[in-house]
Amino acid sequence: MSAGTENSAPGVALLLPGQGAQHPRMAAGLYGHEAVFTAAMDEAFALLGDDGRRIRAEWLAHTPSDAFDDVTVAQPLLYAVDHALGRMVLSWGGRPVALLGHSVGELVAATLAGVVAFEDGIRLMRDRVRQFAGTPAGGMLAVAASPEEIDGRLDGDVHLAAVNARRQLLLAGERAALDRAAAALREQGIACRDARARQAFHTPIVRGAVEASMADWLATPLRRPRLPVYSAYTRGVLTDEDALDHRFWARQPAETVYFAPALDQLLADHDCLLVETGPGNSLTALARRHPAVARGRSAVVPLLPEGPGEAARDRVATAAAKERALALRLEVPS
């Protein structure tokens, strides 16, 4: 990895995944072994109240229920796991050069940066369960194409939910419309597969729930970020103006996620070690194909294995990521 750009030394940037990255027992191998992670998860479950006991049981089950991918479980659990992993990495020492989240991962980034207090973030997650659970049954579709390739090929019931890479998109819509779109795309030779989601996030379909959430957001104190956050909605560094705008945060579940342009900007500003601080390795896979990583200017390492497996694998992967951070001379305790 080369020296940093603009006279900055190489550092660590955290990538925080969102809906679709979840899998059974994600990061559970760290629970009871990593003190900071364990304390943060226990705090989350306590703040979630009765829902916390149910969500904890789903998380630790080797075969969770069908509700695992629903907003009622996936969103608060992803928020809690990403946040606990982020707290653990920050406890190693050093200051990240950037935080970049995908979907609910951006709210985690805002929490780690001090924009939103953790207890408020958990409250907003509880409110989101109530507000978004009643949205029309839908889903998300991962598509190997550019926005230009699908332009004009979809009806108005399917929407561009995320631009994750040059030729990697997420579409979303109600279930029947999404199934029609998938069939049409496959007939045209465009590869696609279902993502792990049961709501049509990042589309106008959930705008009613967004409006219902506005009062909760307006009651939430917001602060200027203490760490640099790159926003996948503005495609650049989060400004104080946006950080303090309640409507900016409330609207995000209905807005397209532009992860690829935000990552482009982050890697234009910094040569760094990208650490995927969450489950699934989806953001690691995207970052590995980025020209800045492929050319060796930056690097990427996942904090966790790709999917479910033996609990010890979580600890092995975390130890490897910590060693990479040590190589950058961060002040990481043994």
C-alpha positions in Angstrom: 0.0 0.0 0.0 1.4 3.3 -1.0 1.8 6.4 1.1 -1.4 8.4 1.7 -2.6 11.1 -0.6 -2.5 14.8 0.3 0.3 14.3 2.8 -1.8 12.0 5.0 -0.3 8.7 6.3 -2.2 5.5 5.4 -4.9 4.7 7.9 -8.0 2.7 8.4 -11.4 3.3 7.0 -14.5 1.3 8.2 -17.0 -0.1 5.7 -20.4 -0.8 7.4 -22.8 -3.1 5.6 -26.6 -3.0 5.6 -29.6 -5.0 4.8 -28.8 -8.2 2.8 -25.5 -8.8 4.6 -27.1 -10.5 7.6 -26.7 -14.3 8.2 -27.4 -16.6 11.1 -25.0 -16.1 14.1 -23.1 -13.3 12.4 -20.2 -12.4 14.6 -21.6 -14.6 17.4 -18.2 -16.2 17.7 -17.0 -13.0 19.3 -19.8 -12.9 21.9 -18.3 -13.7 25.3 -14.8 -13.5 23.9 -14.3 -9.9 22.9 -15.2 -7.7 25.9 -16.0 -4.5 24.0 -18.1 -6.3 21.4 -20.0 -8.3 24.1 -20.8 -5.3 26.2 -22.1 -3.3 23.2 -24.3 -6.2 22.1 -25.7 -6.6 25.6 -26.4 -2.9 25.8 -28.3 -3.1 22.5 -30.4 -6.0 23.7 -31.2 -4.3 26.9 -32.2 -1.1 25.1 -34.5 -3.1 22.8 -36.5 -4.4 25.8 -38.8 -7.3 25.1 -37.8 -7.2 21.4 -34.2 -7.6 22.5 -34.8 -11.0 24.0 -36.5 -12.2 20.8 -33.8 -10.7 18.5 -31.0 -12.1 20.6 -32.6 -15.6 20.3 -32.9 -15.2 16.5 -29.2 -14.1 16.4 -27.8 -17.0 18.4 -30.1 -19.7 16.8 -28.3 -22.0 14.4 -31.5 -22.1 12.4 -33.4 -18.9 12.9 -37.1 -18.4 12.0 -38.4 -17.1 8.7 -38.6 -13.6 10.4 -34.7 -13.4 10.4 -34.6 -11.4 7.1 -37.6 -9.3 7.9 -37.2 -5.6 9.0 -38.4 -6.6 12.5 -35.2 -8.6 13.1 -32.6 -7.8 10.3 -32.5 -4.0 10.7 -32.1 -3.7 14.5 -29.7 -6.7 14.6 -27.5 -5.4 11.8 -27.4 -2.0 13.5 -26.4 -3.6 16.8 -23.8 -6.0 15.2 -22.2 -3.3 13.0 -22.1 -0.9 15.9 -20.5 -3.4 18.3 -17.9 -4.4 15.8 -17.1 -0.7 15.1 -16.8 0.0 18.8 -14.4 -3.0 19.1 -12.2 -1.7 16.2 -12.2 1.8 17.7 -11.1 0.4 21.0 -7.9 -0.9 19.3 -6.6 2.6 19.1 -5.9 5.1 16.3 -8.4 7.3 14.5 -10.1 6.1 11.3 -9.6 8.3 8.3 -13.2 7.6 7.3 -16.4 5.7 7.9 -18.6 4.6 5.0 -21.9 2.7 5.5 -24.4 1.0 3.2 -28.1 1.6 4.0 -28.5 1.1 7.7 -24.7 1.0 7.9 -24.7 4.8 7.3 -26.7 5.2 10.5 -24.1 3.0 12.3 -21.4 5.3 10.8 -23.3 8.3 12.2 -23.5 6.7 15.6 -19.8 5.9 15.8 -19.0 9.4 14.6 -21.2 10.9 17.4 -24.0 12.3 15.2 -26.6 10.1 16.8 -26.3 8.7 20.4 -26.5 4.9 20.5 -29.6 4.8 22.7 -31.3 7.1 20.2 -30.2 4.9 17.3 -31.7 1.8 19.1 -34.9 3.8 19.7 -35.1 4.7 16.1 -34.6 1.0 15.1 -37.5 0.0 17.4 -39.6 2.7 15.8 -38.5 1.5 12.3 -39.7 -2.0 13.1 -43.2 -0.6 13.9 -43.3 1.8 10.9 -41.8 -0.4 8.1 -43.2 -3.8 9.0 -46.6 -2.8 7.5 -45.1 -1.7 4.1 -46.1 -3.8 1.1 -44.4 -7.2 0.9 -41.5 -6.8 -1.4 -37.8 -7.6 -1.9 -34.5 -6.6 -3.5 -32.8 -8.0 -6.5 -29.0 -8.0 -7.1 -28.3 -7.3 -10.8 -25.0 -7.6 -12.8 -25.5 -4.5 -14.9 -25.0 -0.8 -15.1 -27.8 1.7 -14.6 -27.5 2.5 -18.4 -28.0 -1.2 -19.3 -31.3 -1.5 -17.4 -32.6 2.0 -18.3 -36.0 1.6 -20.0 -36.2 -2.1 -19.4 -38.1 -1.9 -16.2 -41.7 -0.9 -15.5 -42.5 1.8 -13.0 -43.1 -0.7 -10.2 -39.4 -1.7 -9.9 -36.9 0.9 -8.7 -33.1 1.4 -8.6 -32.3 0.9 -4.9 -28.5 0.9 -4.9 -25.5 1.4 -7.2 -22.9 -0.7 -5.5 -20.3 -0.9 -8.3 -19.9 -0.1 -12.0 -22.0 -3.1 -13.0 -23.6 -4.2 -9.7 -27.0 -2.8 -8.8 -29.8 -3.5 -6.4 -33.4 -3.2 -7.6 -36.4 -3.2 -5.3 -40.1 -3.4 -5.6 -43.2 -5.4 -4.5 -42.7 -9.1 -4.9 -44.8 -9.8 -8.0 -43.2 -6.8 -9.9 -39.7 -7.9 -8.8 -40.3 -11.4 -10.0 -41.5 -10.2 -13.4 -38.4 -7.9 -13.7 -36.1 -10.8 -12.8 -37.6 -13.0 -15.5 -37.3 -10.3 -18.1 -33.7 -9.5 -17.2 -32.7 -13.2 -17.3 -34.3 -13.5 -20.7 -32.0 -10.7 -21.9 -29.0 -12.5 -20.5 -28.5 -10.2 -17.5 -27.6 -12.2 -14.3 -29.6 -11.4 -11.2 -30.5 -13.0 -7.8 -32.6 -12.3 -4.8 -31.0 -10.3 -2.0 -31.9 -11.1 1.7 -34.7 -8.6 2.2 -38.5 -8.8 2.6 -39.3 -5.0 2.2 -38.7 -2.8 -0.8 -36.2 -0.5 0.9 -34.7 2.5 -1.0 -37.8 3.0 -3.1 -40.9 5.2 -3.1 -42.9 2.2 -1.9 -41.7 2.9 1.7 -42.3 6.7 1.7 -45.4 6.4 3.8 -43.3 4.7 6.5 -40.6 7.4 6.1 -43.2 10.1 6.7 -44.5 8.2 9.8 -40.9 8.1 11.1 -40.4 11.9 10.8 -41.7 12.8 14.2 -39.3 10.3 15.8 -36.4 11.8 13.9 -37.4 15.4 14.8 -37.3 14.4 18.5 -33.7 13.0 18.1 -30.7 15.2 19.1 -28.1 15.4 16.3 -24.5 16.5 16.6 -21.7 17.4 14.3 -19.6 14.3 13.3 -16.4 13.8 15.3 -15.0 11.4 12.6 -15.2 11.8 8.8 -18.3 10.1 7.4 -18.7 9.5 3.7 -22.4 9.4 2.7 -23.8 7.0 0.1 -26.7 9.5 -0.4 -24.6 12.6 -1.1 -21.7 10.6 -2.6 -19.1 12.5 -0.6 -18.1 13.6 2.9 -21.0 14.2 5.2 -21.3 18.0 5.8 -22.3 19.5 9.1 -25.4 20.8 7.4 -26.6 17.3 6.4 -25.5 15.7 9.7 -27.8 18.1 11.6 -30.7 17.8 9.2 -33.3 15.4 10.6 -35.0 15.0 7.3 -31.8 13.9 5.6 -31.7 10.9 7.9 -35.4 10.2 7.9 -35.6 10.0 4.1 -32.7 7.6 3.7 -34.8 4.3 3.7 -36.7 5.6 0.6 -33.6 7.0 -1.3 -31.2 5.3 -3.7 -27.9 4.2 -2.1 -24.9 5.4 -4.2 -22.2 3.3 -2.5 -19.9 3.1 -5.5 -19.6 6.9 -6.0 -19.0 7.4 -2.3 -16.3 4.7 -2.3 -14.7 6.3 -5.3 -14.5 9.6 -3.4 -13.1 8.0 -0.3 -10.4 6.3 -2.2 -9.6 9.4 -4.2 -9.1 11.2 -0.9 -7.2 8.5 1.0 -4.9 5.5 0.5 -6.0 3.3 3.3 -6.8 -0.1 4.7 -10.6 -0.7 4.3 -11.9 -2.9 7.1 -15.4 -4.3 6.5 -16.9 -3.9 10.0 -19.9 -6.2 9.6 -21.1 -9.5 8.3 -21.2 -10.9 4.8 -18.1 -9.7 3.0 -20.2 -8.0 0.4 -18.5 -4.7 0.7 -15.1 -6.4 0.8 -15.9 -8.0 -2.6 -16.9 -4.7 -4.0 -13.8 -2.9 -2.7 -11.4 -5.6 -4.0 -12.5 -4.8 -7.5 -12.0 -1.1 -7.1 -9.0 0.2 -9.2 -7.3 1.8 -6.2 -7.3 -1.6 -4.4 -6.5 -3.6 -7.5 -3.4 -1.4 -8.1 -2.2 -1.7 -4.5 -2.8 2.0 -3.5 -5.3 0.8 -0.9 -6.2 -2.6 0.6 -9.2 -4.3 2.1 -9.7 -6.9 4.8 -13.0 -8.3 6.2 -13.4 -8.4 10.0 -15.5 -11.6 9.7 -15.7 -14.7 7.5 -18.0 -14.6 4.5 -20.9 -16.6 6.0 -22.0 -18.9 8.8 -19.6 -21.5 10.2 -17.7 -22.5 13.3 -17.6 -19.8 15.9 -13.8 -19.9 16.1 -13.6 -18.6 12.5 -15.0 -15.2 13.7 -12.1 -14.9 16.1 -9.5 -16.0 13.6 -10.7 -13.4 11.0 -10.8 -10.6 13.6 -7.3 -11.4 14.7 -6.1 -11.2 11.1 -7.8 -7.8 10.6 -6.2 -6.6 13.9 -2.8 -7.7 12.7 -3.3 -5.7 9.4 -4.1 -2.6 11.5 -0.9 -3.2 13.5 1.0 -3.1 10.2 -0.1 0.5 9.8 1.4 1.3 13.2 -1.9 2.0 14.8 -1.8 2.1 18.6 -3.4 -1.3 19.0 -3.0 -3.1 22.3 -2.1 -6.8 22.3 
